Amino acid sequence: MTKPMTKADVSQDIRSAGLVRRYHTWPVLHHQTIAEHTWQVMRLYVLIFEQFPRSEVWYHMLFHDIGEVQTGDIPYPMKRNNHLLKHEMDILEHIALLSMNITLPELGHIEYLRFKFCDLLDCAEQGQYEARLGNQYMGVVADQRDGLCSIIHKMDDEDRVKAKAYCLEKNIQID
C-alpha cells in the first residue's frame, strides 16, 4: 500500500511540477502545462539555432519553471509591470528549486539570450495557437514584440538573422 500524498509531497514532486498550468488566470481553450512549455522551448532552441546546446543549457531549460509547483505561474504582465514582484517571485522560485535539490546552472551570455528568446517565443506561438482556435483573448499573449525585439537586439549577427528568419516564417511580429 502506498503512503498518502501530503501537501509537502506535492510541492516537492518534480513530476507534478510539469503539470502546473500556465496562463491559469487567462481564458484559454487549451491549458498549456509547464511540461509542454519546456518541450516547446527546447524544440525552438534546436530549430532556430540549429544545434544541440551544452548539457547545462538543456538542464536549465528542463527545470527553469518547475519552482512554480510551489509559487504558481504569476501572469507575465504582472511581473513585467512590477519589478518588485518579479524580484520576489524569482527568489521564491529559486528557494522552491533548492527545496527540490535543483540548482540551475549559470548560462553564458549567448546561451542565456537564446534561452530567453525561445522562452518568450513560446508565449507568442501559444498565443497564436489559441487565436487560431478562436480565442480572441490570446492576441495579447501572442504579441510579444517588445520582449522579442529587446532580446534580438542583444544577439550577435548570426543569431539575430536566425531568430528574425524564424519569426518571419511563422508570422510572428517583431517590428
C-alpha positions as a Markdown table, in Angstrom:
| # | Residue | x | y | z |
|---|---|---|---|---|
| 1 | Met | 0.0 | 0.0 | 0.0 |
| 2 | Thr | 1.3 | 3.4 | -0.9 |
| 3 | Lys | 1.7 | 6.2 | 1.6 |
| 4 | Pro | -0.9 | 9.0 | 1.1 |
| 5 | Met | 0.4 | 12.2 | -0.5 |
| 6 | Thr | 0.7 | 15.3 | 1.7 |
| 7 | Lys | 0.8 | 18.9 | 0.6 |
| 8 | Ala | 4.6 | 18.9 | 1.2 |
| 9 | Asp | 5.0 | 15.8 | -1.0 |
| 10 | Val | 3.1 | 17.5 | -3.9 |
| 11 | Ser | 5.1 | 20.8 | -3.6 |
| 12 | Gln | 8.3 | 18.8 | -3.7 |
| 13 | Asp | 7.3 | 16.5 | -6.6 |
| 14 | Ile | 9.3 | 17.3 | -9.8 |
| 15 | Arg | 6.8 | 15.2 | -11.8 |
| 16 | Ser | 3.9 | 17.2 | -10.5 |
| 17 | Ala | 5.7 | 20.4 | -11.4 |
| 18 | Gly | 5.3 | 19.6 | -15.1 |
| 19 | Leu | 1.5 | 19.5 | -14.6 |
| 20 | Val | 1.3 | 23.2 | -13.4 |
| 21 | Arg | -0.9 | 25.1 | -15.8 |
| 22 | Arg | 0.4 | 28.2 | -17.5 |
| 23 | Tyr | -2.0 | 31.2 | -18.2 |
| 24 | His | -4.2 | 30.0 | -15.4 |
| 25 | Thr | -5.7 | 33.5 | -14.9 |
| 26 | Trp | -6.4 | 33.9 | -18.6 |
| 27 | Pro | -9.3 | 32.5 | -20.6 |
| 28 | Val | -7.8 | 29.7 | -22.7 |
| 29 | Leu | -9.1 | 26.9 | -24.8 |
| 30 | His | -6.1 | 24.6 | -24.3 |
| 31 | His | -4.4 | 24.5 | -20.9 |
| 32 | Gln | -0.6 | 24.5 | -21.6 |
| 33 | Thr | 1.4 | 22.9 | -18.8 |
| 34 | Ile | 5.0 | 23.7 | -17.8 |
| 35 | Ala | 6.0 | 20.3 | -19.3 |
| 36 | Glu | 4.5 | 21.4 | -22.7 |
| 37 | His | 6.1 | 24.8 | -22.4 |
| 38 | Thr | 9.5 | 23.2 | -21.6 |
| 39 | Trp | 9.3 | 20.9 | -24.6 |
| 40 | Gln | 8.4 | 23.9 | -26.8 |
| 41 | Val | 11.4 | 25.9 | -25.5 |
| 42 | Met | 13.8 | 23.0 | -26.2 |
| 43 | Arg | 12.3 | 22.5 | -29.7 |
| 44 | Leu | 12.6 | 26.1 | -30.6 |
| 45 | Tyr | 16.2 | 26.3 | -29.4 |
| 46 | Val | 17.2 | 23.4 | -31.7 |
| 47 | Leu | 15.2 | 24.5 | -34.7 |
| 48 | Ile | 16.2 | 28.2 | -34.6 |
| 49 | Phe | 19.9 | 27.9 | -33.6 |
| 50 | Glu | 20.4 | 24.6 | -35.5 |
| 51 | Gln | 22.4 | 23.0 | -32.7 |
| 52 | Phe | 22.1 | 21.0 | -29.6 |
| 53 | Pro | 23.2 | 23.1 | -26.6 |
| 54 | Arg | 25.5 | 22.0 | -23.9 |
| 55 | Ser | 24.0 | 19.7 | -21.3 |
| 56 | Glu | 23.9 | 22.6 | -18.8 |
| 57 | Val | 21.6 | 24.6 | -21.1 |
| 58 | Trp | 19.4 | 21.5 | -21.6 |
| 59 | Tyr | 19.2 | 21.2 | -17.8 |
| 60 | His | 18.4 | 24.9 | -17.4 |
| 61 | Met | 15.6 | 24.7 | -20.0 |
| 62 | Leu | 14.2 | 21.5 | -18.5 |
| 63 | Phe | 13.9 | 22.8 | -15.0 |
| 64 | His | 13.6 | 26.6 | -15.4 |
| 65 | Asp | 9.9 | 26.8 | -14.4 |
| 66 | Ile | 9.4 | 23.9 | -12.0 |
| 67 | Gly | 9.6 | 26.1 | -8.9 |
| 68 | Glu | 6.1 | 27.2 | -10.0 |
| 69 | Val | 4.8 | 24.0 | -8.4 |
| 70 | Gln | 5.1 | 25.9 | -5.2 |
| 71 | Thr | 4.6 | 29.5 | -6.3 |
| 72 | Gly | 2.1 | 29.1 | -9.2 |
| 73 | Asp | 2.6 | 30.8 | -12.5 |
| 74 | Ile | 2.3 | 34.5 | -11.9 |
| 75 | Pro | 0.9 | 36.2 | -15.0 |
| 76 | Tyr | 3.8 | 37.6 | -17.1 |
| 77 | Pro | 2.2 | 41.2 | -17.4 |
| 78 | Met | 2.2 | 41.4 | -13.6 |
| 79 | Lys | 5.9 | 40.5 | -13.3 |
| 80 | Arg | 6.8 | 42.8 | -16.3 |
| 81 | Asn | 5.0 | 45.8 | -14.8 |
| 82 | Asn | 6.0 | 45.2 | -11.2 |
| 83 | His | 9.8 | 44.8 | -10.8 |
| 84 | Leu | 9.5 | 44.2 | -7.0 |
| 85 | Leu | 7.0 | 41.4 | -7.5 |
| 86 | Lys | 9.2 | 39.9 | -10.2 |
| 87 | His | 12.2 | 40.0 | -7.9 |
| 88 | Glu | 10.3 | 38.4 | -5.0 |
| 89 | Met | 8.9 | 35.7 | -7.3 |
| 90 | Asp | 12.4 | 34.9 | -8.7 |
| 91 | Ile | 13.6 | 34.5 | -5.1 |
| 92 | Leu | 10.7 | 32.3 | -4.1 |
| 93 | Glu | 11.0 | 30.1 | -7.3 |
| 94 | His | 14.8 | 29.8 | -6.6 |
| 95 | Ile | 14.0 | 28.7 | -3.0 |
| 96 | Ala | 11.5 | 26.2 | -4.4 |
| 97 | Leu | 14.1 | 24.8 | -6.8 |
| 98 | Leu | 16.6 | 24.4 | -3.9 |
| 99 | Ser | 14.0 | 22.5 | -1.9 |
| 100 | Met | 13.7 | 20.0 | -4.7 |
| 101 | Asn | 17.6 | 19.8 | -4.9 |
| 102 | Ile | 17.7 | 21.6 | -8.2 |
| 103 | Thr | 20.3 | 24.2 | -9.0 |
| 104 | Leu | 20.1 | 25.9 | -12.4 |
| 105 | Pro | 23.5 | 26.2 | -13.9 |
| 106 | Glu | 24.7 | 29.6 | -15.0 |
| 107 | Leu | 24.4 | 30.2 | -18.7 |
| 108 | Gly | 26.8 | 32.1 | -20.9 |
| 109 | His | 25.5 | 35.4 | -22.4 |
| 110 | Ile | 24.8 | 33.9 | -25.8 |
| 111 | Glu | 23.1 | 30.8 | -24.3 |
| 112 | Tyr | 21.0 | 32.9 | -22.0 |
| 113 | Leu | 19.8 | 35.2 | -24.8 |
| 114 | Arg | 18.9 | 32.2 | -26.9 |
| 115 | Phe | 17.1 | 30.6 | -24.0 |
| 116 | Lys | 15.1 | 33.7 | -23.1 |
| 117 | Phe | 14.2 | 34.3 | -26.7 |
| 118 | Cys | 12.8 | 30.7 | -27.0 |
| 119 | Asp | 11.0 | 31.1 | -23.7 |
| 120 | Leu | 9.3 | 34.2 | -24.8 |
| 121 | Leu | 8.8 | 33.0 | -28.3 |
| 122 | Asp | 6.8 | 30.0 | -26.9 |
| 123 | Cys | 4.4 | 32.6 | -25.4 |
| 124 | Ala | 3.9 | 34.2 | -28.8 |
| 125 | Glu | 3.4 | 30.8 | -30.5 |
| 126 | Gln | 1.0 | 29.7 | -27.8 |
| 127 | Gly | -1.0 | 32.9 | -28.2 |
| 128 | Gln | -1.1 | 32.3 | -32.0 |
| 129 | Tyr | -2.3 | 28.8 | -31.5 |
| 130 | Glu | -5.1 | 29.8 | -29.2 |
| 131 | Ala | -6.1 | 32.6 | -31.6 |
| 132 | Arg | -6.3 | 30.1 | -34.4 |
| 133 | Leu | -8.6 | 28.0 | -32.2 |
| 134 | Gly | -10.8 | 31.1 | -31.9 |
| 135 | Asn | -9.7 | 32.5 | -28.6 |
| 136 | Gln | -9.7 | 36.3 | -29.2 |
| 137 | Tyr | -8.3 | 37.0 | -25.7 |
| 138 | Met | -4.9 | 35.5 | -26.6 |
| 139 | Gly | -3.9 | 38.1 | -29.1 |
| 140 | Val | -2.3 | 40.0 | -26.2 |
| 141 | Val | -0.2 | 36.9 | -25.3 |
| 142 | Ala | 0.7 | 36.4 | -29.0 |
| 143 | Asp | 2.0 | 39.9 | -29.2 |
| 144 | Gln | 5.5 | 39.6 | -27.7 |
| 145 | Arg | 7.1 | 42.2 | -30.0 |
| 146 | Asp | 8.7 | 44.3 | -27.2 |
| 147 | Gly | 10.3 | 41.5 | -25.4 |
| 148 | Leu | 11.4 | 39.6 | -28.5 |
| 149 | Cys | 12.9 | 42.8 | -30.1 |
| 150 | Ser | 14.7 | 43.6 | -26.9 |
| 151 | Ile | 16.4 | 40.2 | -26.9 |
| 152 | Ile | 17.1 | 40.1 | -30.7 |
| 153 | His | 18.9 | 43.5 | -30.4 |
| 154 | Lys | 21.3 | 41.9 | -27.9 |
| 155 | Met | 22.1 | 38.9 | -30.0 |
| 156 | Asp | 25.1 | 38.6 | -32.3 |
| 157 | Asp | 24.5 | 39.0 | -36.0 |
| 158 | Glu | 24.3 | 35.2 | -36.8 |
| 159 | Asp | 21.7 | 34.5 | -34.1 |
| 160 | Arg | 19.8 | 37.7 | -34.9 |
| 161 | Val | 19.4 | 36.6 | -38.5 |
| 162 | Lys | 18.2 | 33.1 | -37.5 |
| 163 | Ala | 15.8 | 34.5 | -34.9 |
| 164 | Lys | 14.3 | 37.0 | -37.3 |
| 165 | Ala | 14.0 | 34.4 | -40.1 |
| 166 | Tyr | 12.1 | 32.0 | -37.8 |
| 167 | Cys | 9.7 | 34.8 | -36.7 |
| 168 | Leu | 9.1 | 35.9 | -40.3 |
| 169 | Glu | 8.4 | 32.3 | -41.4 |
| 170 | Lys | 5.9 | 31.8 | -38.5 |
| 171 | Asn | 4.3 | 35.2 | -38.9 |
| 172 | Ile | 5.4 | 36.4 | -35.5 |
| 173 | Gln | 5.7 | 40.2 | -35.5 |
| 174 | Ile | 8.9 | 41.5 | -34.1 |
| 175 | Asp | 9.0 | 45.0 | -35.6 |
